[in-house]
Amino acid sequence: MDDIVKQALAKWPNVPDCYGWLGLDARGRWYLRDDAAQAAGPFPHSKGELLQHDKLLAFIARNYEPDGEGQWFFQNGPQRVYVELEAAPLVWRIQADLSLLSHTGRAAAALGCLMDAQGRLYLVTALGLGLVHTLDVPLAADALESGQWLLQEEMPVDQLPARYGYVPSPHAQWVARTRRPAGEEGSP
């Protein structure tokens, strides 16, 4: 985490968390989801605006991590901005030597390999579960064919979050936690 972020956390410790405003697609691209994007539907149905500013993308990458509940967030100064995930919390780019870099630029080693029922390939690492970027599937096939990676199992995509400890939509969880039954005092 950036030092400036740590300083902001110390100075303003009680800033409310932010939900629904940032999304990560299956190719490792970040989307800003303003009110209109959120009103148009959940991520990834309504993605929002693709972020393209290099310094902002680097800042997000340096300050992206999971909380204790498996919700991934970007620490934006004193505020946690929870991320809506299209597929997984990480997207793996496979290098020519079959080493891995996450969409945030972090290196890792494959500890396991699995496929979902849609044929998408995931790698388990010490950093977490990540989807193999579509452009790197040929390299992944090389790793599988050479025996460097062993395909462990096929799994329905809806079972991945519970099995690998991540939350695809922190916003949906937040809404469920904060929604009060109709007629209860204080409900909208």
VENDADA-V167001 format. One record per backbone hydrogen bond with DSSP energy under -0.5 kcal/mol. NH is the residue of the N-H (numbers start at 1). CO is the residue of the C=O. Records with the same first field share a line. If there is no record, write none. Layout:
NH = CO  CO
This chain:
6 = 2
7 = 3
8 = 4
9 = 5
10 = 6
11 = 7
12 = 8
15 = 12
18 = 80
22 = 82
23 = 31
24 = 84
25 = 29
28 = 25
31 = 23
32 = 49
33 = 21  31
34 = 32
38 = 34
39 = 35
40 = 36
41 = 38
45 = 42
46 = 42
47 = 45
49 = 32
51 = 30
54 = 52
57 = 53
58 = 54
59 = 55
60 = 56
61 = 57
62 = 58
63 = 59  60
64 = 61
65 = 73
67 = 71
70 = 67
72 = 70
73 = 65
74 = 81
75 = 63  73
76 = 74  79
77 = 75
79 = 76
81 = 74  79
82 = 18  80
83 = 72
84 = 22
85 = 168
86 = 24
90 = 129
92 = 131
93 = 101
94 = 92
95 = 93  99
98 = 95
100 = 108
101 = 93
102 = 106
103 = 91
105 = 102
108 = 100
111 = 124
112 = 124
113 = 150
114 = 122
115 = 153
116 = 120
117 = 155
119 = 116
122 = 114
123 = 130
124 = 112
125 = 128
128 = 125
130 = 123
131 = 90
132 = 121
133 = 92
136 = 133
137 = 134
140 = 136
141 = 137
142 = 138
143 = 139
144 = 140
145 = 141
146 = 142
147 = 144
148 = 143
149 = 143
151 = 149
152 = 113  150
153 = 113
155 = 115
159 = 156
160 = 156  157
161 = 157
163 = 159
164 = 160
165 = 161
166 = 161
167 = 70
168 = 166
170 = 83
173 = 169
174 = 170
175 = 171
176 = 172
177 = 173
178 = 174
179 = 175
184 = 181
187 = 184
